[in-house]
Amino acid sequence: MTKNRFDFIVVGAGSSGCAVTAGLVEAGIGTVCTLEAGCSDNSPIVKTPFALMFMMGSRKRDWRYNTAAQSELGNRVLAVPRGKMVGGSGSINSMVWFRGRMDDFDGWGVEGWSATDVLPAFEQIESRMMPQRLAGPHPLAERFACSLKSDGHTPPSPEYEGAGVFNVNIRDGRRWSPADAFLHPAKASGNLTVTTESRVATILFKDKCAEGVELVNGERIYARKGIVMSAGAIESPALLMRSGIGPANQLKSLGINLIKDAPEVGLNLHDHPVIGVHHAGPASGYGLTLAQLPAWMISPLTYLLLKRGRLASNLVEAGAFFNARETEDRPDVQVHFIPYMMGWQGKACVWGSGYYADVGVCRPKSRGSLRLVSADVNVAPQIDLGLLDHPDDLATLVAGFKRLRKIMKEASFGSRSAPEMFPGNNVTSDAQIEQHIRDRLSTAYHPVGTLRMGTDKAPVSARLRLNGVDGLWVADASVMPGVTSANTNAPSIMIGHRAAQFIAEDH
Ligand SMILES: Cc1cc2nc3c(=O)[nH]c(=O)nc-3n(C[C@H](O)[C@H](O)[C@H](O)COP(=O)(O)OP(=O)(O)OC[C@H]3O[C@@H](n4cnc5c(N)ncnc54)[C@H](O)[C@@H]3O)c2cc1C
């Protein structure tokens, strides 16, 4: 890079970073440089919805983090996939679109972030992301969509009980990511520089004012007006701590020069815990069988010519919300339904045909934390999701799992119906289900909360400024005080969009 001074630097071109970048560029308040650690998103593997299953675990496109040993799960270690490319996790995700429940935002209790405050931002981002009902869902997904007395046409909503085919950010059979909707169009302005393979190692400060960044290759880039951290709920707090902002004792013990003691940086980490049920049998869902070989062979052609067929499927085609425990007057769990044979013995691709569904807690109460274990940028932070630390989450999962099984049994899958293969008939009592959950629980890949915004001792202000220093904003999933009741991409984009509005107003 020849130029090393811009008005704004955005760290990370993920879901929020794309929105904040476009917002800053469109506000016309100066030049913007967006630095992305990963690679370009210009690849069929990113654009073809079905190919998402090949990106998880990819050395090139996934950060491939792991959790710390989860004490309530028999010390199991879980994968924490995160997109590492332009579009971030919005380029690796399943494209399911949900704002969340509107009272999620009221529940944040942060001035300026009520349901009424965030609604216009959702409407604005949706005019660009254009979520719509998945085209050509599998017949099993259509049938699942009629569960819970639903009409099969209305998309499900966390606002009430019901099932449906998901709304997705797919256009003409291709992934339409936040990079497509925000970042790429913003390049036309001439005020935007986007660089890939540009991982920020630390933020540079002068008298508690963020003045630039240093990349892992030692290159320094400076910002005249400010830096926006959009590196996601894992890397944003880690980057801050490496730069000297975090719990003083921890940073000192790692030999990091302290800029600002911020005890809450890295705390409040949480995610949606989910538990699944697998069905398998001949002629049911997508899968690898002799009978389906011709369909697989013709699928690239159908996809290339018509943008239809199985390769246009995002796999997570349908779902539901219901009230499992009935302790609240709103759904407490979300279901994802996948009309595809998912292996339950460690491999995603296995022989056979079948379908899968999982149930996850909408508003988990367990909290974990993220800590640095080394000042070295190449050493991953310790990611403790604290799964099932709160007993209510386990109780909700047990109740949700039992009702999900009932729904799967009663769904009118007709000749495509297949028996439950895992966990199967040996797991029926509450104690057995609890043990199954501890043995097999995973997450929906929605980590949030590590740089909570708020008005008390929160690290980030309601205007998304990092408290205690100048020239630094945070705009990504890390600022959510509590995870929204459904998938987190839309709320992350909304946060990026609003961050740009706040910064533009302040300038
Ligand atoms: C496999 C998977 C499936 C998912 N499915 C769905 C779904 O169907 N629907 C939904 O709503 N949500 C889904 N999510 C969650 C959703 O995608 C995320 O919540 C959302 O993308 C988070 O946005 P973000 O901007 O906070 O972070 P990200 O989108 O992860 O962006 C962070 C960006 O910063 C970059 N970066 C990190 N560190 C640095 C650094 N030091 N220097 C420079 N760049 C850096 C990263 O490479 C990345 O591009 C899924 C997530 C995953 C991983």
The ligand as a Tripos MOL2 file, in Angstrom:
@<TRIPOS>MOLECULE
LIG
   53    58     1     0     0
SMALL
NO_CHARGES

@<TRIPOS>ATOM
      1 C1        -21.0880  -20.7410   10.1920 C.3       1 LIG1
      2 C2        -21.9530  -19.5720   10.5890 C.ar      1 LIG1
      3 C3        -23.3010  -19.5860   10.2530 C.ar      1 LIG1
      4 C4        -24.1070  -18.5080   10.6210 C.ar      1 LIG1
      5 N1        -25.3970  -18.4620   10.1630 N.ar      1 LIG1
      6 C5        -26.1290  -17.3440   10.3520 C.ar      1 LIG1
      7 C6        -27.3840  -17.1860    9.7080 C.ar      1 LIG1
      8 O1        -27.8270  -18.0190    8.9270 O.2       1 LIG1
      9 N2        -28.0810  -16.0420    9.9540 N.ar      1 LIG1
     10 C7        -27.6170  -15.0730   10.8090 C.ar      1 LIG1
     11 O2        -28.3260  -14.0870   11.0310 O.2       1 LIG1
     12 N3        -26.4200  -15.2000   11.4280 N.ar      1 LIG1
     13 C8        -25.6460  -16.2830   11.1690 C.ar      1 LIG1
     14 N4        -24.3960  -16.3660   11.7070 N.ar      1 LIG1
     15 C9        -23.9350  -15.2660   12.5780 C.3       1 LIG1
     16 C10       -23.6320  -13.9620   11.8160 C.3       1 LIG1
     17 O3        -23.0630  -14.2280   10.5650 O.3       1 LIG1
     18 C11       -22.7230  -13.0980   12.6800 C.3       1 LIG1
     19 O4        -23.3840  -12.8160   13.8970 O.3       1 LIG1
     20 C12       -22.3240  -11.7800   12.0350 C.3       1 LIG1
     21 O5        -21.7710  -11.9900   10.7740 O.3       1 LIG1
     22 C13       -21.3240  -11.0540   12.9450 C.3       1 LIG1
     23 O6        -20.9100   -9.8740   12.3220 O.3       1 LIG1
     24 P1        -19.6440   -9.0740   12.8550 P.3       1 LIG1
     25 O7        -19.4910   -7.8960   11.9750 O.co2     1 LIG1
     26 O8        -19.7630   -8.8650   14.3040 O.co2     1 LIG1
     27 O9        -18.3920  -10.0530   12.6670 O.3       1 LIG1
     28 P2        -17.8390  -10.7430   11.3540 P.3       1 LIG1
     29 O10       -18.8560  -10.7500   10.2800 O.co2     1 LIG1
     30 O11       -17.2790  -12.0550   11.7790 O.co2     1 LIG1
     31 O12       -16.6810   -9.7720   10.8590 O.3       1 LIG1
     32 C14       -15.4180   -9.6270   11.4450 C.3       1 LIG1
     33 C15       -14.4320   -9.3590   10.3200 C.3       1 LIG1
     34 O13       -13.2390   -8.8420   10.8600 O.3       1 LIG1
     35 C16       -12.1320   -9.4860   10.2740 C.3       1 LIG1
     36 N5        -11.0500   -9.3750   11.2450 N.ar      1 LIG1
     37 C17       -10.9590  -10.0000   12.4410 C.ar      1 LIG1
     38 N6         -9.8440   -9.6100   13.0720 N.ar      1 LIG1
     39 C18        -9.2270   -8.7200   12.2690 C.ar      1 LIG1
     40 C19        -8.0190   -7.9790   12.3950 C.ar      1 LIG1
     41 N7         -7.2580   -8.0720   13.4840 N.pl3     1 LIG1
     42 N8         -7.6490   -7.1620   11.3690 N.ar      1 LIG1
     43 C20        -8.4450   -7.0500   10.2570 C.ar      1 LIG1
     44 N9         -9.5980   -7.7490   10.0970 N.ar      1 LIG1
     45 C21        -9.9870   -8.5700   11.0990 C.ar      1 LIG1
     46 C22       -12.6220  -10.8960   10.0500 C.3       1 LIG1
     47 O14       -11.8360  -11.6070    9.1310 O.3       1 LIG1
     48 C23       -14.0410  -10.6310    9.5630 C.3       1 LIG1
     49 O15       -14.0750  -10.3890    8.1820 O.3       1 LIG1
     50 C24       -23.5630  -17.4330   11.3720 C.ar      1 LIG1
     51 C25       -22.2140  -17.4270   11.7100 C.ar      1 LIG1
     52 C26       -21.4050  -18.4730   11.3100 C.ar      1 LIG1
     53 C27       -19.9360  -18.4410   11.6570 C.3       1 LIG1
@<TRIPOS>BOND
     1     1     2 1
     2     2     3 ar
     3     2    52 ar
     4     3     4 ar
     5     4     5 ar
     6     4    50 ar
     7     5     6 ar
     8     6     7 ar
     9     6    13 1
    10     7     8 2
    11     7     9 ar
    12     9    10 ar
    13    10    11 2
    14    10    12 ar
    15    12    13 ar
    16    13    14 ar
    17    14    15 1
    18    14    50 ar
    19    15    16 1
    20    16    17 1
    21    16    18 1
    22    18    19 1
    23    18    20 1
    24    20    21 1
    25    20    22 1
    26    22    23 1
    27    23    24 1
    28    24    25 2
    29    24    26 1
    30    24    27 1
    31    27    28 1
    32    28    29 2
    33    28    30 1
    34    28    31 1
    35    31    32 1
    36    32    33 1
    37    33    34 1
    38    33    48 1
    39    34    35 1
    40    35    36 1
    41    35    46 1
    42    36    37 ar
    43    36    45 ar
    44    37    38 ar
    45    38    39 ar
    46    39    40 ar
    47    39    45 ar
    48    40    41 1
    49    40    42 ar
    50    42    43 ar
    51    43    44 ar
    52    44    45 ar
    53    46    47 1
    54    46    48 1
    55    48    49 1
    56    50    51 ar
    57    51    52 ar
    58    52    53 1
@<TRIPOS>SUBSTRUCTURE
     1 LIG1         1 GROUP 0 **** ****
